[in-house]
Amino acid sequence: MATLEKLTRLSEPSIQGAQSVKKIAKDANELVRQSQEEHQSICKIHPKLAFLIADSHVQIKLCQSLEGNLKRHLADLESTVQAKEQQANDLFQEMATILELLKSREVNEIGSHSIKDGKHTLYDHIDQEAVDSLESRVKQYLQQLQDISKTNSEQCTQTLHKINHITIPEAEDISITWEGVQAMGNLIADSQSAIDDISQDLQSVERHCDQLRDTIRDLEVQGGTLSIDDYNVLLHDTDEIPGIVADLEEALSGVRQRADEINVRHLQYSAFFDESKRRFAAVSEISDIFSEYVQTAAGEQSRYVALVAALDTALEDMWGLVTWYRQFHSAYDGLIAEVHRRRQAQRDILAAVDDMRARLDALHMEELQTRAAFVDKDGPYLPSDLCPFIQDPPSRFVIEEVADAGRFASVQSHETRTHQVLSEAAKRGLVLGVLSNNKLLNADSASLSNAQQQSLVAKAAALGFSGEAGKVQTVLSDDLQQHIALVGLGDTQAEAAKISTTETEIVRTAVATGVRQLLQARKVDSVTIAPMPHAQAAAEGAQLALYKFDQFKSSKEGEDEAPASINVSWLDSTQKEWDAGQITANAQNFARDLMNTPANFMTPTLFAERVAREFQGLDNVHVRVHGPEWVKEQKMGGLLTVSQGSNEPLRFLEIEYRGSGADTPVDLGLVGKGVTFDTGGYSLKPGRYMDAMKGDMGGGAVVVAAMRALAQLRVPINIVAAVPLCENMINGKAVKVSDVYTSRAGITVEVMNTDAEGRLILADALHYVTDVHKPTALVDVATLTGAMVVALGEHYTGVFTPSPHLWQRIERAAHTADEPAWRMPLHDCWDAMLKSPVADLSNIGNRAEAGACTAAAFLRQFVHGKRAGKGILGDQNNDEESSPKWAHLDIAGPMEAASTSGYHTKGMSGRPTRLLIALAQDLAHKKLN
C-alpha cells in the first residue's frame, strides 16, 4: 500500500505537466492559425500592392512625358506664331515695295488716249480695297493666333503649378516586399514544424501518463502489490516526463518568437501598403489634372489648327496677289519694249515706203520722158496698156500719218501692211555671223554698206539680239531684197587659224540654225553664207541643215519644210575648205538616206547596188559584191547562220580604195554591220521599237559613206571596207537558240540569243579583213547593243580598243569632227563570261551584265585569236603589240537623233561618218606605228 501511495505521489507532477503541455500545444496552434491568417491576408494584398506600385511607376512616367510634351507644345506654338508673323511681315513689306513700284510707273508714256491730264500710274489700276481687305484678314488671324497662344500659355502654367504642389511618396521596389512575404511563409512553415514536434512529444507524454494511470488502477485492483522490476520501469517513465515537458516549453517559446516576427512584418507590410495607396492617389490626382487640361486644350487645338489653315490660305492669296502685281509690272515693261519695237518697225516701213515712192516717182518721170520722146501728132507711140507697171504708187504702200508721234496708233493695220511688204520681198537669204556685242563678222564681203550694217545692228539691238552663241534673229534688209539670218557666234575667234574645236561646233550649229530658219520661216529659194571663221564647219552645217527624207510622201502641201530646190553659195576665197565640208556633209546625208529608207526598199541586194552606183566614176576604187556561194567558200558560218531565216539573199560588200598606191600596205580596214532589218529572230524584239531596226545597218551605212567621201577628197591612204549584208528574220530555217555553228576563224559558237546577231556577221568580216588584207589598223562600226544606249545615251560613241595609240587617234578625230566618243573598258575578265558548255564561245555573256563589254570581247576573239578567258581584270592595253591594232565602235546610241536642232534632224543621224573621215585623214597625215 505504501508503494501505491508513493507511485501516486510521483505521478501527479507528470500528469500536471502533461496537462500543461496540452495547454501549450493549444496556444501554439492558435499562434500558428493567426500567423497563417496574417500570411494569407498579405498574399491577397500583395498583387494589389504590385499593381499599385507598377501602375504608379507608369503613371509617373506618363506624367513626366505629358509635362515634357506640354512644354514642347508651348514652344512649338510660340515658334509657329513667330514664324507666321515673320512671314506676314515679309509679305506686307513685299506688297508695299511692289505698290510703291507701281506708283512710280507712269502709264501715259505709252500714249494712252484715255488719259487727259495729270499723273497716271500703274497703281491706279490696282484694287487697293482688295489689298487692304487681305492685309486686314491676315492681321486678324495673327491676333487670334496670339490670343490662343497666350491662353494656352496661361492654362499650361496653371497646370504645371498645380502638379508641382502635389508630393508623390517614394515607393520601395516590389521585389524587396515580395522577399519579405516569402520569409514570412518560411517562418510559418518552421512554426508549423515545431508544433508538429510538440504534438508528437505530447502524444508520448500522454502515453506515459495513460500507462501510469493503468498501472495504478491495476494496483488498486490487485491490492497494491507490485514487483520490484515493474516498479523500476514505472519509476523510470515518470522521471522522463518533466524533461519532455521542459522541451515542449522551449519549442513553444520558439513558436511565440516566430509569431511575434510575423506580426511585426505584417504591421510593416500594412504600413507600406497604405503608403503605396497614398502614392497612387497622388499620381492619380496629377493624371486627373493633366486629363482636365487635355480636354480643355483639345477645343483650343482644333480652333488653332483651323486658324492656321485660314492664315495659310490668306498668306497664299496675298503672295498670289504680290506675284500677280509683279507680273503685271513685268508685262508692262514687255509692253513698253513691244511698243518701241513696233514704233521702230513703223519707222522702217515708212522709210521703205518713202524709198519706194521715190523710185516710183523716178519711174513715172522716166515714163513721161519716154512718152514725150515717142509722141507724134497722132498720139503716143507706146500705148499705156502695154506698160501696166507705170502707174501711181500701189495702195498697199500708202501709210496713214500718225497724228501724235508720241503715241503708237493703228498697230494692227501697220502689221498688216508690214506683212504685205515682206511678202513682196525677194526669195533670197543671207546668213551673217555676229560676234558678242552685235559685232558683224565679214559684212563687207556680203556687199552690205556701212549704213546697212549700222541698220542691221540697230535692228538686232531693238529685238534683244546681242550675238550670243546659239541665238539667231531673222530680219529684212533695208532694200527689201533679201532676208538676213543673224547667227550668234559669241566669243568665237574670227581667224580660222586660232579657232578651237569647240568653236567649230558653234560655227557649224549657227550656220545650220540660220539656214533652217531662212528655209522654214522665210521660204527662201537661195541662201548665201557670209564668210565664217571655219569654212568647212560652215559648209557642213549648211548642208546638214538642208537634209530631209520625204521621197515616199505623195503630197508635201502644208508642211513647214524648205522648198524642193535650194541653192547654197559661199562668199569667200576659201572654196577648197567649203567644198571639203560639202563632201563630208553629203556623206553623212548619204548615210542618213541609207538608214532612213524602209527595209523593203533597202534589202541586202538593193543596198549593195545603191553603193556600187555611188562609187561609179571615182578613181582608185574597186567595189566587189559577193553572193551566198562565195560566202560559203569563205566558210563564214556566222553570216550564213543569221541570213538563213530570210528569203532575201545575203550579200558581202567589199570596197577597196588605193589612195596612196597599189603596192603599199593597207593602212586602215573598216568593217560595218549590215543587218538591213533586225526582228531579233526567235529572241524577238519588242514591237514598240522595232521600226527603228531598218537602221540596224547603220554601221555599214557610215562606213560606205565615209569611203565615198575619202575617195572624193582623194585622201592619200589605202583603205579596205567590208560590209556583211543580211536580214535577221524568222522562218522555218531560222537559227534557233542553242544552235552551234563554226565561224570563218574555226571557232565554234553557241547561239544563246538570236538577237545578238550583229557580232556573228561582224566576226566573219573582221577575220576576213585581218586574214586577207592585213591592215595596220582595223575599226568595226555597229549598232550593236542596247547596253551602250543605257551607258552613254545618243550623243557619244562607245569605243573599245586594247591599243592606247589607236584610241588617241580616234579621240583626236572625234574632237576634229565634233562627234564625241568615249573609251569603254576592255579587260580580260569579260572573256571568261563568254564560256559555253558545248562550244568554244557563247554569243552573249553568261550573266545579265556588261552587255556592251562582252560583245566587244567576243569580237576581239576573231581579230587577235581565241583568248583563254582567265576571268581576271588584267590590263586593257595588253594587245598593243598585236596586229592589226583594232577598235570596236558601238553606235547604238548616236545612230538616231531624238529631235531636230541645229544641224541634227530627227531620225537616223548618219553618225559617226565625219569621225571616220577625220580618222582616215589623220592616219594619212601620220601613219600609225
CORPEMO-V582306 format. One record per helix or strand of 3 or more residues. SS is the DSSP state (a for helix, b for strand). FROM is the first residue (numbers start at 1). TO is the last residue. Records with the same first field share a line. If there is no record, write none. Layout:
BEGIN
SS=FROM-TO, FROM-TO
END
This chain:
BEGIN
a=2-103, 108-110, 122-125, 128-164, 174-222, 228-373, 384-386, 395-397, 411-423, 436-438, 444-446, 450-462, 496-498, 501-521, 535-545, 575-596, 599-601, 604-614, 628-633, 637-643, 687-695, 698-713, 758-772, 786-792, 804-817, 829-832, 851-860, 913-925
b=428-435, 472-476, 483-490, 526-530, 567-571, 621-626, 651-658, 668-678, 718-728, 739-742, 748-751, 777-782, 797-801, 821-823, 885-890
END
